[in-house]
Amino acid sequence: MVSALTPPEFTAEVVADRLRDGYWLEAPDIDGDGTPDLFGYGLRLGEIYWYHNDGAWTRRLLTDGFRMPVGADFGDISGNGLPDVVVCHELYGPIGTIHDPDPRGGKIDWIENPGAADKHPGRWKRHYIGRATGMHRLRVGHFTRTDRLEVIGLPIVAVNDVHGVLPVVLFTQPDDVYQATEWPMTVIDDTSFRMIHGAEKKKGLVPGSDLDSLLLASDEGVTWLHYDPEAREWRKTLIGSGELTQFPRTGFRGSGDMDAGRLGDDPMAYVAALEPFHGNTVAVYVKDGEQGPWQRFVLDVYGDPNENGEGPGHQVVCADFDGDGDEEFLVALRGPWPWQGVMYYKAVDARRGIFVKWRVADESVARIALADFNGDGRPDFATIAYSVQNYYVAEEPRLMVHRNRMPIG
């Protein structure tokens, strides 16, 4: 077993430099050759690119013409064995801020993966799924059933108020995905959540279940949301209420992003969170006993909120980077320096909230994508800069891959 205090080691590689905009990043195996690729984009240009993991990270235009693509995920919707891209778009109106949701926007499209790039070099075909105003995050998975894919859509702001209550909606894959003009939609919950910013899909959190769960970060804090097939109803469990002390001066409360970390046999031994919305506070929630309750520990505060009441934090991801059976977590910081890059946290005594940390990347980071990019059995990570016009623009926006060089075993 690797010592808890063994420093992490990653080798940085530039995939794309001088990005015109940057925000989202995912790492599916686009062409089905057995190695993960990347697709990413920003909010302004409406151009989605995929980067082939061919030794040179060859860039290809997947599609364009979107107005403000925001959150994305992927899944094999067409049934050809390759991942299709699912994107929500048209979040904001002319002003382009969270105070200006487009009442006709919040659309979700799936973009059909045609197969090998050399045989299909053109733009991928777009298909409509549905919409809900303020759509900002989505997750593709099997949440209530395993016989067809489902898409959960998560708005961030309501039409009448940026902090208004939001609907969490579920779209079910129709019998014919090519002929359907819209996917059937049901409302999971429209009374519980405000300003949902983070959504992480997790499998294995319910013992004996093959269904996916969701962890949500919102005004309410961190919530575990999952479907109970026997009762035929959704269950929600509040993990913690998040950061509350900044609310009087920033207007933000709760949590902004999170992920669950495995320790030993427990797939959700702790939950790491960035708090509140676009927050500056790194906290972990740890169960007191097998079933809880959850205790919150603040690990770090990265700078003071800016003039918009926001901090530099944007995403949290968990993975077992050193191969000891316990998961570490990464925190994405957009900047400005010194509050930018990727921070790596490892549990030493989680029950007491004791973690050690290292900085493992220096560049501005909006999103982190996890994958084993070189097939050596160790998780690597990729990052894309936070570069959004009229909001926050990184000085040197890049797309990077950080290859894991840590000893395993």
C-alpha positions as a Python dict, from the first residue, in 0.01 Angstrom:
ca = {
    (1, 'M'): (0, 0, 0),
    (2, 'V'): (126, 347, -86),
    (3, 'S'): (192, 570, 215),
    (4, 'A'): (-77, 830, 288),
    (5, 'L'): (193, 1098, 267),
    (6, 'T'): (340, 993, -67),
    (7, 'P'): (327, 1307, -285),
    (8, 'P'): (122, 1270, -603),
    (9, 'E'): (306, 1288, -934),
    (10, 'F'): (152, 1389, -1266),
    (11, 'T'): (309, 1485, -1599),
    (12, 'A'): (139, 1774, -1780),
    (13, 'E'): (71, 1769, -2154),
    (14, 'V'): (-84, 2051, -2358),
    (15, 'V'): (-371, 1927, -2577),
    (16, 'A'): (-481, 2269, -2706),
    (17, 'D'): (-339, 2613, -2637),
    (18, 'R'): (-480, 2967, -2668),
    (19, 'L'): (-842, 2856, -2655),
    (20, 'R'): (-1090, 3120, -2767),
    (21, 'D'): (-1328, 3006, -2495),
    (22, 'G'): (-1341, 2724, -2244),
    (23, 'Y'): (-1587, 2573, -2000),
    (24, 'W'): (-1690, 2205, -2039),
    (25, 'L'): (-1490, 1884, -2077),
    (26, 'E'): (-1571, 1510, -2095),
    (27, 'A'): (-1362, 1200, -2171),
    (28, 'P'): (-1556, 927, -2357),
    (29, 'D'): (-1408, 684, -2610),
    (30, 'I'): (-1549, 870, -2909),
    (31, 'D'): (-1429, 636, -3185),
    (32, 'G'): (-1453, 308, -2998),
    (33, 'D'): (-1085, 216, -3027),
    (34, 'G'): (-1053, 135, -2657),
    (35, 'T'): (-880, 456, -2548),
    (36, 'P'): (-1061, 759, -2401),
    (37, 'D'): (-1075, 1076, -2609),
    (38, 'L'): (-1191, 1425, -2512),
    (39, 'F'): (-1465, 1663, -2615),
    (40, 'G'): (-1488, 2018, -2491),
    (41, 'Y'): (-1611, 2367, -2560),
    (42, 'G'): (-1683, 2711, -2423),
    (43, 'L'): (-2004, 2910, -2395),
    (44, 'R'): (-1951, 3181, -2658),
    (45, 'L'): (-1863, 3026, -2995),
    (46, 'G'): (-2109, 2738, -2992),
    (47, 'E'): (-1844, 2506, -3140),
    (48, 'I'): (-1794, 2160, -2989),
    (49, 'Y'): (-1466, 1984, -3066),
    (50, 'W'): (-1344, 1635, -2997),
    (51, 'Y'): (-979, 1554, -2950),
    (52, 'H'): (-864, 1213, -3075),
    (53, 'N'): (-632, 1028, -2839),
    (54, 'D'): (-407, 924, -3128),
    (55, 'G'): (-73, 1040, -2991),
    (56, 'A'): (-117, 1392, -3129),
    (57, 'W'): (-459, 1481, -2988),
    (58, 'T'): (-595, 1556, -3335),
    (59, 'R'): (-879, 1808, -3310),
    (60, 'R'): (-1200, 1770, -3511),
    (61, 'L'): (-1511, 1985, -3517),
    (62, 'L'): (-1795, 1776, -3383),
    (63, 'T'): (-2065, 2037, -3447),
    (64, 'D'): (-2132, 2409, -3428),
    (65, 'G'): (-2426, 2648, -3435),
    (66, 'F'): (-2520, 2618, -3070),
    (67, 'R'): (-2614, 2930, -2878),
    (68, 'M'): (-2443, 2903, -2543),
    (69, 'P'): (-2390, 2530, -2484),
    (70, 'V'): (-2349, 2475, -2109),
    (71, 'G'): (-2359, 2132, -1941),
    (72, 'A'): (-2310, 1799, -2120),
    (73, 'D'): (-2283, 1425, -2076),
    (74, 'F'): (-2272, 1124, -2309),
    (75, 'G'): (-2433, 785, -2369),
    (76, 'D'): (-2508, 541, -2651),
    (77, 'I'): (-2850, 669, -2754),
    (78, 'S'): (-2838, 549, -3115),
    (79, 'G'): (-2744, 195, -3015),
    (80, 'N'): (-2442, 169, -3245),
    (81, 'G'): (-2202, 104, -2956),
    (82, 'L'): (-2049, 453, -2960),
    (83, 'P'): (-2111, 742, -2720),
    (84, 'D'): (-2343, 1017, -2841),
    (85, 'V'): (-2306, 1364, -2692),
    (86, 'V'): (-2593, 1524, -2497),
    (87, 'V'): (-2580, 1903, -2447),
    (88, 'C'): (-2807, 2165, -2292),
    (89, 'H'): (-2799, 2513, -2444),
    (90, 'E'): (-2963, 2856, -2469),
    (91, 'L'): (-2950, 2917, -2094),
    (92, 'Y'): (-2941, 3298, -2087),
    (93, 'G'): (-3101, 3580, -2281),
    (94, 'P'): (-2946, 3897, -2431),
    (95, 'I'): (-2784, 4018, -2108),
    (96, 'G'): (-2607, 3686, -2066),
    (97, 'T'): (-2611, 3650, -1685),
    (98, 'I'): (-2783, 3433, -1426),
    (99, 'H'): (-3034, 3716, -1382),
    (100, 'D'): (-3142, 3676, -1745),
    (101, 'P'): (-3268, 3322, -1817),
    (102, 'D'): (-3412, 3273, -2165),
    (103, 'P'): (-3781, 3177, -2110),
    (104, 'R'): (-3777, 2986, -2442),
    (105, 'G'): (-3435, 2830, -2388),
    (106, 'G'): (-3296, 2557, -2167),
    (107, 'K'): (-3299, 2309, -2457),
    (108, 'I'): (-3139, 1965, -2460),
    (109, 'D'): (-3009, 1798, -2779),
    (110, 'W'): (-2838, 1468, -2839),
    (111, 'I'): (-2572, 1472, -3108),
    (112, 'E'): (-2540, 1150, -3305),
    (113, 'N'): (-2198, 986, -3321),
    (114, 'P'): (-2164, 865, -3682),
    (115, 'G'): (-1862, 642, -3626),
    (116, 'A'): (-1505, 657, -3757),
    (117, 'A'): (-1392, 1012, -3826),
    (118, 'D'): (-1217, 920, -4149),
    (119, 'K'): (-1545, 784, -4290),
    (120, 'H'): (-1767, 1059, -4146),
    (121, 'P'): (-1560, 1380, -4138),
    (122, 'G'): (-1857, 1619, -4135),
    (123, 'R'): (-2062, 1762, -3855),
    (124, 'W'): (-2264, 1527, -3639),
    (125, 'K'): (-2644, 1538, -3661),
    (126, 'R'): (-2841, 1701, -3382),
    (127, 'H'): (-3167, 1562, -3238),
    (128, 'Y'): (-3399, 1739, -2992),
    (129, 'I'): (-3481, 1590, -2650),
    (130, 'G'): (-3676, 1862, -2465),
    (131, 'R'): (-3639, 2173, -2254),
    (132, 'A'): (-3690, 2347, -1922),
    (133, 'T'): (-3605, 2712, -1862),
    (134, 'G'): (-3268, 2768, -1698),
    (135, 'M'): (-3128, 2425, -1793),
    (136, 'H'): (-2766, 2416, -1681),
    (137, 'R'): (-2666, 2058, -1594),
    (138, 'L'): (-2776, 1715, -1717),
    (139, 'R'): (-2684, 1356, -1654),
    (140, 'V'): (-2740, 1052, -1878),
    (141, 'G'): (-2795, 716, -1713),
    (142, 'H'): (-3033, 455, -1578),
    (143, 'F'): (-3206, 622, -1286),
    (144, 'T'): (-3543, 443, -1269),
    (145, 'R'): (-3499, 161, -1523),
    (146, 'T'): (-3223, -29, -1703),
    (147, 'D'): (-3395, -110, -2033),
    (148, 'R'): (-3349, 238, -2183),
    (149, 'L'): (-3150, 553, -2120),
    (150, 'E'): (-3280, 848, -1923),
    (151, 'V'): (-3164, 1209, -1906),
    (152, 'I'): (-3208, 1409, -1588),
    (153, 'G'): (-3218, 1785, -1649),
    (154, 'L'): (-3128, 2035, -1379),
    (155, 'P'): (-3198, 2408, -1421),
    (156, 'I'): (-2999, 2663, -1224),
    (157, 'V'): (-3224, 2972, -1226),
    (158, 'A'): (-3596, 3038, -1254),
    (159, 'V'): (-3760, 3294, -1482),
    (160, 'N'): (-3892, 3521, -1209),
    (161, 'D'): (-3603, 3502, -964),
    (162, 'V'): (-3246, 3379, -979),
    (163, 'H'): (-3308, 3201, -649),
    (164, 'G'): (-3655, 3070, -736),
    (165, 'V'): (-3755, 2708, -681),
    (166, 'L'): (-3661, 2478, -972),
    (167, 'P'): (-3798, 2166, -1138),
    (168, 'V'): (-3579, 1857, -1160),
    (169, 'V'): (-3699, 1675, -1471),
    (170, 'L'): (-3643, 1335, -1630),
    (171, 'F'): (-3657, 1257, -2002),
    (172, 'T'): (-3703, 892, -2107),
    (173, 'Q'): (-3558, 751, -2427),
    (174, 'P'): (-3845, 690, -2672),
    (175, 'D'): (-3897, 375, -2880),
    (176, 'D'): (-3766, 549, -3193),
    (177, 'V'): (-3501, 810, -3116),
    (178, 'Y'): (-3486, 921, -3479),
    (179, 'Q'): (-3857, 985, -3536),
    (180, 'A'): (-3940, 1130, -3195),
    (181, 'T'): (-3992, 1507, -3198),
    (182, 'E'): (-3946, 1518, -2821),
    (183, 'W'): (-3873, 1273, -2541),
    (184, 'P'): (-4139, 1205, -2274),
    (185, 'M'): (-4072, 1421, -1968),
    (186, 'T'): (-4171, 1375, -1604),
    (187, 'V'): (-4107, 1605, -1309),
    (188, 'I'): (-3905, 1442, -1034),
    (189, 'D'): (-3927, 1732, -791),
    (190, 'D'): (-4037, 2094, -823),
    (191, 'T'): (-4053, 2205, -460),
    (192, 'S'): (-3714, 2126, -301),
    (193, 'F'): (-3424, 2286, -487),
    (194, 'R'): (-3294, 2632, -573),
    (195, 'M'): (-2985, 2728, -772),
    (196, 'I'): (-2864, 2378, -860),
    (197, 'H'): (-2505, 2409, -979),
    (198, 'G'): (-2341, 2067, -937),
    (199, 'A'): (-2474, 1723, -1033),
    (200, 'E'): (-2272, 1403, -1012),
    (201, 'K'): (-2395, 1063, -1130),
    (202, 'K'): (-2293, 772, -909),
    (203, 'K'): (-2352, 397, -930),
    (204, 'G'): (-2338, 154, -639),
    (205, 'L'): (-2456, 388, -365),
    (206, 'V'): (-2771, 180, -308),
    (207, 'P'): (-2673, -176, -206),
    (208, 'G'): (-2794, -437, -453),
    (209, 'S'): (-2918, -182, -707),
    (210, 'D'): (-2799, -135, -1065),
    (211, 'L'): (-2957, 209, -1087),
    (212, 'D'): (-2767, 536, -1095),
    (213, 'S'): (-2799, 794, -819),
    (214, 'L'): (-2740, 1168, -822),
    (215, 'L'): (-2556, 1394, -585),
    (216, 'L'): (-2676, 1754, -614),
    (217, 'A'): (-2517, 2080, -497),
    (218, 'S'): (-2766, 2363, -455),
    (219, 'D'): (-2885, 2639, -224),
    (220, 'E'): (-2995, 2363, 11),
    (221, 'G'): (-2643, 2216, 35),
    (222, 'V'): (-2552, 1862, -73),
    (223, 'T'): (-2839, 1619, -142),
    (224, 'W'): (-2836, 1252, -241),
    (225, 'L'): (-3123, 1183, -483),
    (226, 'H'): (-3216, 829, -590),
    (227, 'Y'): (-3515, 626, -704),
    (228, 'D'): (-3666, 348, -495),
    (229, 'P'): (-3810, 95, -746),
    (230, 'E'): (-4004, -98, -480),
    (231, 'A'): (-4181, 211, -349),
    (232, 'R'): (-4182, 368, -698),
    (233, 'E'): (-4078, 702, -562),
    (234, 'W'): (-3774, 926, -540),
    (235, 'R'): (-3581, 949, -214),
    (236, 'K'): (-3373, 1249, -116),
    (237, 'T'): (-3126, 1261, 170),
    (238, 'L'): (-2966, 1585, 287),
    (239, 'I'): (-2595, 1526, 343),
    (240, 'G'): (-2527, 1879, 467),
    (241, 'S'): (-2650, 2238, 441),
    (242, 'G'): (-2328, 2383, 302),
    (243, 'E'): (-2174, 2725, 358),
    (244, 'L'): (-2414, 2966, 532),
    (245, 'T'): (-2197, 3239, 683),
    (246, 'Q'): (-2132, 3429, 358),
    (247, 'F'): (-2498, 3473, 271),
    (248, 'P'): (-2551, 3819, 429),
    (249, 'R'): (-2282, 3977, 209),
    (250, 'T'): (-2285, 3761, -106),
    (251, 'G'): (-2642, 3634, -141),
    (252, 'F'): (-2512, 3280, -198),
    (253, 'R'): (-2552, 2984, 36),
    (254, 'G'): (-2533, 2606, 29),
    (255, 'S'): (-2305, 2415, -208),
    (256, 'G'): (-2168, 2461, -559),
    (257, 'D'): (-2023, 2122, -651),
    (258, 'M'): (-1941, 1787, -488),
    (259, 'D'): (-1846, 1424, -533),
    (260, 'A'): (-1859, 1114, -314),
    (261, 'G'): (-1537, 943, -215),
    (262, 'R'): (-1486, 572, -147),
    (263, 'L'): (-1282, 456, 152),
    (264, 'G'): (-1239, 81, 165),
    (265, 'D'): (-1575, -90, 110),
    (266, 'D'): (-1785, 223, 162),
    (267, 'P'): (-1861, 392, -175),
    (268, 'M'): (-1977, 710, -1),
    (269, 'A'): (-1753, 731, 305),
    (270, 'Y'): (-1720, 1105, 256),
    (271, 'V'): (-1852, 1378, 30),
    (272, 'A'): (-1614, 1654, -76),
    (273, 'A'): (-1774, 1987, -169),
    (274, 'L'): (-1699, 2335, -297),
    (275, 'E'): (-1925, 2586, -124),
    (276, 'P'): (-2132, 2794, -185),
    (277, 'F'): (-2217, 2861, -558),
    (278, 'H'): (-1884, 2932, -737),
    (279, 'G'): (-1748, 2917, -387),
    (280, 'N'): (-1417, 2958, -209),
    (281, 'T'): (-1464, 2696, 62),
    (282, 'V'): (-1355, 2331, 45),
    (283, 'A'): (-1545, 2114, 291),
    (284, 'V'): (-1588, 1742, 350),
    (285, 'Y'): (-1886, 1562, 499),
    (286, 'V'): (-1801, 1243, 685),
    (287, 'K'): (-2041, 989, 831),
    (288, 'D'): (-2038, 942, 1207),
    (289, 'G'): (-2091, 565, 1197),
    (290, 'E'): (-2213, 350, 909),
    (291, 'Q'): (-2542, 535, 856),
    (292, 'G'): (-2451, 886, 972),
    (293, 'P'): (-2529, 1154, 1073),
    (294, 'W'): (-2285, 1356, 861),
    (295, 'Q'): (-2026, 1588, 1014),
    (296, 'R'): (-1887, 1883, 817),
    (297, 'F'): (-1520, 1981, 822),
    (298, 'V'): (-1383, 2291, 646),
    (299, 'L'): (-1045, 2210, 490),
    (300, 'D'): (-958, 2532, 305),
    (301, 'V'): (-1086, 2876, 207),
    (302, 'Y'): (-939, 3005, -120),
    (303, 'G'): (-952, 3383, -113),
    (304, 'D'): (-1238, 3622, -40),
    (305, 'P'): (-1554, 3647, -254),
    (306, 'N'): (-1514, 3893, -542),
    (307, 'E'): (-1739, 4184, -635),
    (308, 'N'): (-2000, 3936, -762),
    (309, 'G'): (-1993, 3744, -436),
    (310, 'E'): (-1810, 3451, -595),
    (311, 'G'): (-1494, 3255, -528),
    (312, 'P'): (-1264, 3054, -760),
    (313, 'G'): (-1394, 2702, -703),
    (314, 'H'): (-1589, 2520, -976),
    (315, 'Q'): (-1569, 2138, -957),
    (316, 'V'): (-1480, 1841, -736),
    (317, 'V'): (-1399, 1487, -860),
    (318, 'C'): (-1300, 1172, -671),
    (319, 'A'): (-1080, 881, -787),
    (320, 'D'): (-826, 635, -649),
    (321, 'F'): (-511, 782, -802),
    (322, 'D'): (-255, 593, -593),
    (323, 'G'): (-419, 250, -609),
    (324, 'D'): (-451, 191, -235),
    (325, 'G'): (-828, 130, -243),
    (326, 'D'): (-922, 473, -107),
    (327, 'E'): (-1031, 759, -326),
    (328, 'E'): (-866, 1099, -323),
    (329, 'F'): (-1035, 1412, -457),
    (330, 'L'): (-939, 1696, -689),
    (331, 'V'): (-1062, 2056, -667),
    (332, 'A'): (-1078, 2275, -980),
    (333, 'L'): (-997, 2644, -924),
    (334, 'R'): (-1052, 2893, -1205),
    (335, 'G'): (-840, 3179, -1067),
    (336, 'P'): (-704, 3441, -1054),
    (337, 'W'): (-366, 3332, -920),
    (338, 'P'): (-288, 3209, -660),
    (339, 'W'): (-641, 3070, -644),
    (340, 'Q'): (-620, 2864, -962),
    (341, 'G'): (-515, 2517, -1069),
    (342, 'V'): (-595, 2175, -927),
    (343, 'M'): (-560, 2082, -561),
    (344, 'Y'): (-524, 1713, -464),
    (345, 'Y'): (-661, 1596, -127),
    (346, 'K'): (-604, 1261, 42),
    (347, 'A'): (-772, 1133, 358),
    (348, 'V'): (-542, 1057, 649),
    (349, 'D'): (-816, 1027, 913),
    (350, 'A'): (-1147, 1108, 746),
    (351, 'R'): (-1354, 1057, 1061),
    (352, 'R'): (-1165, 1347, 1218),
    (353, 'G'): (-1162, 1555, 899),
    (354, 'I'): (-785, 1521, 849),
    (355, 'F'): (-672, 1538, 486),
    (356, 'V'): (-337, 1627, 331),
    (357, 'K'): (-316, 1829, 9),
    (358, 'W'): (-86, 1915, -279),
    (359, 'R'): (-117, 2143, -580),
    (360, 'V'): (-94, 1925, -894),
    (361, 'A'): (-171, 2182, -1166),
    (362, 'D'): (-124, 2558, -1199),
    (363, 'E'): (-347, 2654, -1492),
    (364, 'S'): (-699, 2795, -1470),
    (365, 'V'): (-947, 2507, -1450),
    (366, 'A'): (-1321, 2510, -1509),
    (367, 'R'): (-1379, 2136, -1543),
    (368, 'I'): (-1188, 1813, -1482),
    (369, 'A'): (-1241, 1491, -1680),
    (370, 'L'): (-1114, 1160, -1543),
    (371, 'A'): (-993, 871, -1760),
    (372, 'D'): (-705, 628, -1808),
    (373, 'F'): (-571, 793, -2122),
    (374, 'N'): (-274, 560, -2180),
    (375, 'G'): (-415, 228, -2059),
    (376, 'D'): (-171, 172, -1774),
    (377, 'G'): (-445, 108, -1520),
    (378, 'R'): (-407, 441, -1339),
    (379, 'P'): (-661, 725, -1358),
    (380, 'D'): (-532, 1040, -1525),
    (381, 'F'): (-713, 1371, -1545),
    (382, 'A'): (-771, 1639, -1809),
    (383, 'T'): (-861, 2004, -1753),
    (384, 'I'): (-1008, 2290, -1953),
    (385, 'A'): (-963, 2656, -1864),
    (386, 'Y'): (-1242, 2879, -1742),
    (387, 'S'): (-1267, 3137, -2020),
    (388, 'V'): (-1614, 3293, -2046),
    (389, 'Q'): (-1653, 3639, -2198),
    (390, 'N'): (-1801, 3907, -1970),
    (391, 'Y'): (-1759, 3677, -1673),
    (392, 'Y'): (-1413, 3533, -1615),
    (393, 'V'): (-1144, 3490, -1881),
    (394, 'A'): (-828, 3297, -1799),
    (395, 'E'): (-502, 3464, -1901),
    (396, 'E'): (-367, 3149, -2073),
    (397, 'P'): (-667, 2928, -2156),
    (398, 'R'): (-558, 2572, -2227),
    (399, 'L'): (-686, 2217, -2250),
    (400, 'M'): (-445, 1989, -2066),
    (401, 'V'): (-391, 1623, -1984),
    (402, 'H'): (-215, 1528, -1662),
    (403, 'R'): (-78, 1173, -1673),
    (404, 'N'): (-56, 979, -1349),
    (405, 'R'): (301, 880, -1262),
    (406, 'M'): (233, 749, -913),
    (407, 'P'): (352, 398, -817),
    (408, 'I'): (71, 148, -778),
    (409, 'G'): (72, -118, -508),
}
